[in-house]
């Protein structure tokens, strides 16, 4: 298996999933800042010019959630995905909720505060996206009430896992300090 990745991007999800599962893989760095994602050899793998990409034999999987689900389903004995239909439905529900309702607005904030050139940034969208994140996080927090995994406690346990990439654990520790 090969994982096409680049440092502190969404690639970390795919890497972390592989590490949690204990699966051997070959990391292939695609340096975004040098434009390597636009080279013909990479575009042949992913015409969208995005990372991460997991190549497993003839199978090419893009999108971090798709990669994580593919790996969890390929190795069901490792326990990353529920086996019951109802539990799996809830798993998919909240996975998609986080990716669409929380991560989406967070990316809008990042783009409009750091990634886009200053003359292309939309400060009003930062305000809107911030409100959306808070509203959706509140929904998730209410769902977690009465469960052993409150959001902050869940994050702390998740980033403390032995297979957590060091840069995430260090970043989380610096925020908590």
ZAPATOR-101261 format. One record per residue (C-alpha): residue in one letter; chain; x, y negated, z. Coordinates in Angstrom, 2 decimals. Each point is the difference from the previous one (the first is absolute). Example, Ala and Ser with C-alpha at 12.3 -4.5 7.8 and 13.67 -1.06 7.14 Angstrom:
2
> ketor/fiba/x/y/z
> A/A/12.30/4.50/7.80
> S/A/1.37/-3.44/-0.66
This chain:
177
> ketor/fiba/x/y/z
> X/A/0.00/0.00/0.00
> X/A/1.14/-3.51/-0.76
> X/A/-1.27/-3.17/1.65
> X/A/0.55/-3.20/-1.95
> X/A/0.08/-2.70/2.65
> X/A/1.32/-3.36/1.09
> X/A/0.76/-1.02/3.57
> X/A/-2.62/-1.84/2.00
> X/A/-2.95/0.47/-2.35
> X/A/-3.00/2.32/0.03
> X/A/2.50/2.70/-0.96
> X/A/0.52/0.45/3.69
> X/A/-3.36/1.79/0.28
> X/A/1.03/2.65/-2.50
> X/A/3.43/0.41/1.60
> X/A/-1.52/0.26/3.45
> X/A/-2.50/2.62/-1.16
> X/A/2.79/2.09/-1.52
> X/A/2.04/-0.32/3.20
> X/A/-2.97/0.88/2.25
> X/A/-0.62/3.10/-2.11
> X/A/3.68/0.96/0.06
> X/A/0.08/0.22/-3.79
> X/A/3.33/-0.28/-1.80
> X/A/0.01/-2.69/-2.66
> X/A/2.42/-2.02/-2.06
> X/A/-0.34/-3.75/0.58
> X/A/0.43/-2.11/-3.13
> X/A/0.41/-3.71/0.65
> X/A/-1.73/-2.27/-2.49
> X/A/1.38/-3.45/0.80
> X/A/-2.93/-2.35/-0.54
> X/A/2.01/-3.18/0.43
> X/A/2.28/1.09/-2.86
> X/A/-3.00/0.81/-2.21
> X/A/0.73/3.74/-0.13
> X/A/-3.75/0.73/0.04
> X/A/-0.21/-1.52/-3.50
> X/A/2.69/2.21/-1.52
> X/A/-1.26/2.37/-2.70
> X/A/1.03/3.12/1.94
> X/A/-2.10/-1.05/3.00
> X/A/-2.93/-1.18/-2.14
> X/A/-0.03/3.50/-1.52
> X/A/-0.76/1.29/3.50
> X/A/-2.39/-2.78/1.04
> X/A/-1.18/-2.38/-2.71
> X/A/-1.48/-2.24/2.71
> X/A/3.60/-0.78/1.10
> X/A/-0.87/0.55/3.66
> X/A/1.47/2.05/2.79
> X/A/-0.17/2.41/1.66
> X/A/-0.23/2.90/-2.39
> X/A/0.20/3.62/1.08
> X/A/1.13/2.52/-2.59
> X/A/-0.68/3.61/0.95
> X/A/0.91/2.17/-2.94
> X/A/-2.33/-1.06/-2.82
> X/A/-2.26/-1.89/2.41
> X/A/0.47/-3.78/0.14
> X/A/-1.93/-1.76/2.75
> X/A/-0.19/-3.74/0.52
> X/A/-1.73/-2.08/2.68
> X/A/1.01/0.54/3.61
> X/A/-3.31/1.38/1.20
> X/A/-0.17/2.44/-2.91
> X/A/3.55/1.15/0.77
> X/A/-0.76/0.49/3.70
> X/A/-3.21/1.90/-0.77
> X/A/1.72/2.15/-2.62
> X/A/2.73/0.95/2.46
> X/A/-2.39/0.60/2.90
> X/A/-2.12/2.28/-2.21
> X/A/3.05/1.78/-1.42
> X/A/1.18/0.85/3.51
> X/A/-3.25/0.54/1.96
> X/A/1.76/2.12/2.63
> X/A/1.90/-3.11/1.15
> X/A/-3.19/-1.54/1.40
> X/A/0.01/-3.48/-1.53
> X/A/-3.51/0.35/-1.42
> X/A/-3.12/1.40/1.66
> X/A/-1.29/3.31/-1.30
> X/A/-3.71/-0.40/0.76
> X/A/-2.20/-1.76/-2.56
> X/A/-1.55/-2.46/2.47
> X/A/3.36/-0.87/1.55
> X/A/1.57/-0.38/-3.43
> X/A/-2.83/-2.32/-1.02
> X/A/0.71/-2.22/3.02
> X/A/3.73/0.17/-0.74
> X/A/-0.58/-1.20/-3.58
> X/A/-2.45/-2.66/1.15
> X/A/2.40/-1.68/2.40
> X/A/3.01/0.46/-2.24
> X/A/-1.79/-1.84/-2.81
> X/A/-1.38/-2.60/2.42
> X/A/3.47/-0.92/1.19
> X/A/1.46/-0.13/-3.51
> X/A/-2.82/-2.07/-1.51
> X/A/-1.40/-2.07/2.84
> X/A/3.12/-0.72/2.05
> X/A/3.02/0.47/-2.25
> X/A/-1.59/-1.86/-2.92
> X/A/-0.39/-3.30/1.86
> X/A/3.41/0.46/1.66
> X/A/1.61/0.20/-3.45
> X/A/-1.84/-3.15/-1.07
> X/A/1.45/-1.75/3.04
> X/A/3.52/1.27/-0.78
> X/A/-0.23/-1.00/-3.65
> X/A/-1.28/-3.49/0.78
> X/A/2.48/-0.70/2.79
> X/A/3.22/1.67/-1.20
> X/A/-0.12/1.85/-3.29
> X/A/-1.53/-2.36/-2.54
> X/A/1.92/-3.08/-1.11
> X/A/-1.13/-2.94/2.12
> X/A/-1.87/-1.68/-2.86
> X/A/-2.10/3.16/-0.52
> X/A/-0.96/0.56/3.65
> X/A/-3.59/-0.42/1.12
> X/A/-0.01/-1.20/3.63
> X/A/-3.81/0.19/0.16
> X/A/0.17/3.72/-0.80
> X/A/2.31/0.52/2.99
> X/A/-2.73/-1.42/2.24
> X/A/-2.68/2.21/-1.61
> X/A/2.16/3.14/0.03
> X/A/0.97/-0.60/3.65
> X/A/-3.66/-0.17/0.96
> X/A/-0.74/3.19/-1.98
> X/A/2.84/1.89/1.72
> X/A/-1.23/-1.04/3.45
> X/A/-3.59/1.02/-0.83
> X/A/1.02/3.40/-1.35
> X/A/2.48/0.66/2.83
> X/A/-2.84/-0.70/2.44
> X/A/-2.13/2.64/-1.75
> X/A/2.82/2.51/0.27
> X/A/0.64/-0.93/3.63
> X/A/-3.70/0.54/0.83
> X/A/0.13/3.39/-1.71
> X/A/3.00/0.93/2.11
> X/A/-1.70/-0.88/3.31
> X/A/-0.34/3.03/2.23
> X/A/2.62/1.85/-2.02
> X/A/3.56/0.68/1.16
> X/A/1.39/-2.08/-2.87
> X/A/-0.54/-3.73/0.51
> X/A/1.67/-1.92/-2.81
> X/A/3.01/-1.37/1.85
> X/A/0.59/3.25/1.89
> X/A/-0.35/1.91/-3.28
> X/A/2.56/-2.24/-1.70
> X/A/2.43/0.36/2.88
> X/A/-0.28/3.81/-0.06
> X/A/0.18/0.13/-3.80
> X/A/3.18/-2.06/-0.20
> X/A/1.58/1.91/2.88
> X/A/-0.30/3.31/-1.86
> X/A/3.36/1.72/-0.58
> X/A/-0.43/-0.07/-3.78
> X/A/-0.99/-3.67/-0.16
> X/A/2.42/-1.85/-2.24
> X/A/2.37/-1.99/2.16
> X/A/-0.72/-3.33/-1.68
> X/A/-3.69/0.24/0.92
> X/A/0.67/1.01/3.58
> X/A/2.55/-2.81/0.37
> X/A/-2.36/-2.54/-1.54
> X/A/-2.80/1.05/2.30
> X/A/2.29/-0.18/3.04
> X/A/1.09/-3.51/-0.92
> X/A/-3.64/-1.13/-0.29
> X/A/-0.93/1.52/3.36
> X/A/2.97/-1.63/1.77
